[in-house]
Structure formats: structure tokens, C-alpha cells
Amino acid sequence: MRALAVLGLLSLAGCVGSARVEGFSATGPASFLYTAHTNTVMTANDDGTAERLRRDWIADAVQVHAMCLEGYVIDTRRLVPDAIGPFANGGNILYAGRCL
């Protein structure tokens, strides 16, 4: 019976996803491209909680990659939708930044 309970809990744990789907790459010695995936939880708006979280994630990624010790600036922010149409949900936000 316990084994069945453990299997049930493990199967539920597999259903829990992360809202933090991101990517980071250095595009030069002092520039980078950061991507963050949007969905119904992490909306693409640029003035709300989701955007503030993404900005924190960018700071984390820059620090983890030991870049921009004196700070950075985001030059462009662009949404690339996964699909176009009435049922489109989500996409990637691309942030191009550079070190100060």
C-alpha cells in the first residue's frame, strides 16, 4: 500500500512545472541575449509582476555567468509568440543587453 502511495506522489510531482523557463548566452565579451518563456502564469506584459520577476532572473543569470561586474543595461526587449491566432498562448521574450 505504501508503494502505491509513493508512486502516486511521484506521479503528481511530475505534473508540477516551473514558471521559470529561460536561456542565456554571451553574444560578445560585454553583451548577452537572455530569453524567457511566457505562458498564462508568466504573462508577456512589460509592466507587471511577471516582468519584475524576469528582470530579477536576468540579474541572476548575469551574475552566474560572471558578466557585467559594473552593471548592465537592456537595449531591446522583443516578444516572439509561439503561434499567431485566437488560441496563441505564450512565446519567448528576448532581451538583448550589454555591460556598462
Backbone hydrogen bonds in HBPLUS format (Angstrom, degrees):
<---DONOR---> <-ACCEPTOR-->    atom                        ^
c    i                          cat <-CA-CA->   ^        H-A-AA   ^      H-
h    n   atom  resd res      DA  || num        DHA   H-A  angle D-A-AA Bond
n    s   type  num  typ     dist DA aas  dist angle  dist       angle   num
A0005-ALA N   A0001-MET O   3.07 MM   4  6.42 151.2  2.16 145.7 153.6     1
A0006-VAL N   A0002-ARG O   2.86 MM   4  6.15 158.7  1.90 155.2 160.8     2
A0007-LEU N   A0003-ALA O   2.95 MM   4  6.15 160.8  1.98 147.9 153.1     3
A0008-GLY N   A0004-LEU O   2.97 MM   4  6.15 150.4  2.06 141.6 149.8     4
A0009-LEU N   A0005-ALA O   2.99 MM   4  6.29 155.9  2.05 147.8 153.6     5
A0010-LEU N   A0006-VAL O   2.94 MM   4  6.18 158.8  1.98 152.0 158.0     6
A0011-SER N   A0007-LEU O   2.98 MM   4  6.14 153.4  2.05 145.1 151.9     7
A0012-LEU N   A0008-GLY O   3.11 MM   4  6.37 149.0  2.21 142.3 150.3     8
A0013-ALA N   A0009-LEU O   2.95 MM   4  6.19 151.5  2.03 145.9 154.1     9
A0014-GLY N   A0010-LEU O   3.14 MM   4  6.40 141.7  2.29 141.4 150.4    10
A0015-CYS N   A0012-LEU O   3.02 MM   3  5.27 147.1  2.13 104.6 114.5    11
A0016-VAL N   A0013-ALA O   3.28 MM   3  5.47 150.7  2.37 103.3 111.3    12
A0037-HIS N   A0021-VAL O   2.84 MM  16  5.41 165.3  1.86 161.1 164.2    13
A0023-GLY N   A0035-THR O   2.86 MM  12  4.95 140.7  2.02 141.9 141.4    14
A0035-THR N   A0023-GLY O   2.90 MM  12  4.95 163.1  1.93 136.1 139.9    15
A0025-SER N   A0033-LEU O   2.97 MM   8  5.41 147.2  2.08 150.6 160.0    16
A0033-LEU N   A0025-SER O   2.83 MM   8  5.41 156.6  1.88 159.9 167.9    17
A0027-THR N   A0031-SER O   2.97 MM   4  5.40 150.5  2.06 115.0 123.6    18
A0099-CYS N   A0030-ALA O   2.78 MM  69  5.12 162.0  1.81 139.5 143.2    19
A0032-PHE N   A0097-GLY O   2.93 MM  65  5.35 160.7  1.97 140.5 141.9    20
A0097-GLY N   A0032-PHE O   2.97 MM  65  5.35 167.7  1.99 148.4 152.6    21
A0034-TYR N   A0095-TYR O   2.87 MM  61  5.07 165.3  1.89 150.1 155.0    22
A0095-TYR N   A0034-TYR O   2.79 MM  61  5.07 165.1  1.81 161.4 164.7    23
A0036-ALA N   A0093-ILE O   3.07 MM  57  5.33 147.1  2.19 139.4 149.5    24
A0093-ILE N   A0036-ALA O   2.86 MM  57  5.33 164.3  1.88 150.5 155.1    25
A0038-THR N   A0091-GLY O   2.71 MM  53  5.29 162.4  1.74 156.8 160.5    26
A0039-ASN N   A0042-MET O   3.04 MM   3  5.19 153.2  2.12 115.0 123.3    27
A0052-ARG N   A0048-GLY O   3.15 MM   4  6.50 155.5  2.21 148.3 155.6    28
A0053-LEU N   A0049-THR O   2.92 MM   4  6.21 156.3  1.97 154.8 161.3    29
A0054-ARG N   A0050-ALA O   2.96 MM   4  6.25 158.7  2.01 146.9 152.7    30
A0055-ARG N   A0051-GLU O   2.92 MM   4  6.17 155.4  1.98 148.9 155.3    31
A0056-ASP N   A0052-ARG O   3.07 MM   4  6.36 147.7  2.18 141.7 150.1    32
A0056-ASP N   A0053-LEU O   3.09 MM   3  5.06 118.4  2.48  94.2 109.5    33
A0057-TRP N   A0053-LEU O   2.88 MM   4  6.24 150.7  1.97 148.3 157.4    34
A0058-ILE N   A0054-ARG O   2.87 MM   4  6.20 150.8  1.95 150.2 157.8    35
A0059-ALA N   A0055-ARG O   3.14 MM   4  6.41 161.6  2.18 143.0 147.2    36
A0060-ASP N   A0056-ASP O   2.96 MM   4  6.28 154.8  2.02 147.4 154.6    37
A0061-ALA N   A0057-TRP O   2.86 MM   4  6.12 162.4  1.89 153.4 157.5    38
A0062-VAL N   A0058-ILE O   2.88 MM   4  6.11 164.0  1.91 159.9 163.6    39
A0063-GLN N   A0059-ALA O   3.08 MM   4  6.20 158.3  2.13 144.3 150.3    40
A0064-VAL N   A0060-ASP O   2.85 MM   4  6.09 161.6  1.89 154.1 159.5    41
A0065-HIS N   A0061-ALA O   3.03 MM   4  6.15 151.1  2.11 145.7 152.6    42
A0067-MET N   A0062-VAL O   3.05 MM   5  5.39 177.0  2.05 159.9 159.7    43
A0066-ALA N   A0063-GLN O   2.98 MM   3  4.97 160.0  2.02 107.9 111.7    44
A0071-GLY N   A0068-CYS O   3.01 MM   3  5.10 164.8  2.03 113.8 114.9    45
A0100-LEU N   A0071-GLY O   3.02 MM  29  5.56 163.5  2.05 131.4 130.2    46
A0073-VAL N   A0098-ARG O   2.92 MM  25  5.64 153.2  2.00 157.4 166.0    47
A0098-ARG N   A0073-VAL O   2.96 MM  25  5.64 152.3  2.04 155.7 164.5    48
A0075-ASP N   A0096-ALA O   2.75 MM  21  5.70 143.7  1.88 150.7 162.6    49
A0076-THR N   A0096-ALA O   3.32 MM  20  5.26 160.8  2.36 137.6 142.5    50
A0096-ALA N   A0076-THR O   3.03 MM  20  5.26 156.2  2.09 138.4 146.0    51
A0078-ARG N   A0094-LEU O   2.94 MM  16  5.17 153.3  2.02 142.4 151.1    52
A0094-LEU N   A0078-ARG O   2.73 MM  16  5.17 166.6  1.75 157.1 157.9    53
A0080-VAL N   A0092-ASN O   2.70 MM  12  5.16 165.8  1.72 160.4 165.6    54
A0092-ASN N   A0080-VAL O   2.87 MM  12  5.16 161.5  1.91 142.8 143.2    55
A0082-ASP N   A0090-GLY O   3.00 MM   8  5.87 175.6  2.01 130.5 129.7    56
A0088-ALA N   A0085-GLY O   3.28 MM   3  5.42 167.5  2.29 112.6 113.4    57
